[in-house]
Amino acid sequence: MNILIIGSSTGGPRVIFDIFTGIPAVPMAIVIVQHMPESTTSRFARRLAQLSSMDVIVPKGGEVLKHGSLYITPGDNHLIFKNNDTMVLEKSEKVNFVRPSVDVTMLSLSPDPRHSYYGIILSGMGSDGAQGLSYMKKIGAQVFIQDPDTCTIKSMPEAAFRLTDVDRVLSPEEIHNFIISIK
């Protein structure tokens, strides 16, 4: 299974909406870890469902990833993977001053020949995602960052770039095109 983890914070929702506008159901499971309060998660998910043809899901915990689905990590919860495909939610301590943390999600994956992994860090403040993206690269994932020149706040992708030999630096339009190119 193709699994894409996307992390973002400040400026991320606008970019995510741009990326997913017109996206068809693609043969991958996509997990978005957006720094946001729990109260805004359902609105965010509804908007994404209007923009794309993917099945948009806010997991409650215990769901198994499936192709063609876009999972939105609920605010104030970390999302970790059990056996690389079952989502577990936990309210453990904040990591990088945030919950959800994309580092927590990415670091919960392990090498698995059943899956092809992809990671993307978008606009945001701080360094959340830098360690996770570096780890994903080490376990064989293709990893990308949003072009900092297109970010509202560029510290998250810049931190990831400093720590990781990223495969490519992409504009939001290039990220959109990359997602629909996955077979």
BELTA-V859993 format. One line per field, one symbol per residue. ss: DSSP state (2 for helix, 1 for strand, 0 for the rest). burial: 1 if it has 9 or more other ideal C-beta (glycine too) atoms within 8 Angstrom, else 0. A space follows every 10 residues. Layout:
ss->???
burial->???
This chain:
ss->0111111100 0222222222 0000000011 1111000222 2222222222 2000111000 0001000011 1100000111 1100011111 0000100100 0222222000 0000011111 1000000002 2222222200 0111110222 0000222222 2220000111 0222222222 200
burial->1111111111 1110111111 1010010111 1111110101 1001111110 1101011110 0010101111 1111101111 1001111110 0000110111 1111111010 0000101111 1111011111 1111111010 1011111101 1011111111 1011010011 0101110111 010
